Amino acid sequence: MANNVKLLLVDDNPMVLGMLQQALSPLAAVTTAGDAADALLKAVDDPPDLLVCDYRMPGMDGRQLVEKLRSRPPTANFPTVLMASKADIAERLSQQDAADDYLEKPFFLKDATRRVKRMIDRIALEKMAKTAPSDGVVRGNLSQMNVIDLMQSLEMGRKSCQLSLANDGEKCVVFFVEGQVKHATYGSLVGDEAVFKVLRWTGGNFELDFEGKTDKETTQLNTQGLLMEGLRLLDESQRDSGSEAAESVSPPAAAASTTPAGGKQGGRKEEEDDVLLDS
């Protein structure tokens, strides 16, 4: 679903540009530019839904590009992300609201991809809402946007709505007010516990009714707190299940000596697969 989002990616470093393009292409329709002048021409010709741009570039820098685009009505409203050093963000950019979000350099490729993905998902959801049928209900498949992505997008967009989730005969209903979960039901469960049950759903369907409202407040945590605590509980449950399976096929001493090492090795492998990107 997010592939209907047009992203303009700008960086004068070919390596950084290429690696970001490869990482983001599965998430959006990516167009690249090697400098701000080329990006300006491409944005005017085909306005993107999102601009991700380096700040320090020869000639026109990223902030100047954003200012020029914002001065033109056809390109004034799409969100922008500037990639810059911590000092540049603090001293030159954030105080002037130069962009909607910032990627602090150096950054790991996976972290940057996750940050940009949240914005892509939010934009995709907003585009869906604009093209909703006459009943005003947005419908989609959880294979396109899973529960976590949906909740993060609704939080970022500060949406008020009723989110209905269905999967294999199970149903969960979650009410948002300005991006924060206020009430949720899943069978006999209500509140936080109802949300925790559906966070890992990647199959099934969802419906968003932006007219849906409730007076009930059954959740204790805010949206981010629900996501973090729910994922922690799920990871803890999976680790416990893995330990029980290991103990059923191995002597306790062998399980104790091999399981931790395997876990650490997996963590190192993930770090080795990531890439630290700078200017």
Secondary structure, DSSP 8 states (H G I E B T S, - for coil): -GGGSEEEEE-S-HHHHHHHHHHHTTTSEEEEESSHHHHHHHHHHS--SEEEEES--SSS-HHHHHHHHHTSGGGSSS-EEEEEEHHHIIIIIGGGT--SEEEEESEEHHHHHHHHHHHHHHHHHHHHHHT--TT-EEEEETTTS-HHHHHHHHHHTT--EEEEEEETTEEEEEEEETTEEEEEEETTEETHHHHHTTTT--SSEEEEETT---S-----S-HHHHHHHHHHHHHHHHHHHHHHHHHHHS-HHHHHHHHHHHHHHHHHHHHHHS-EE--
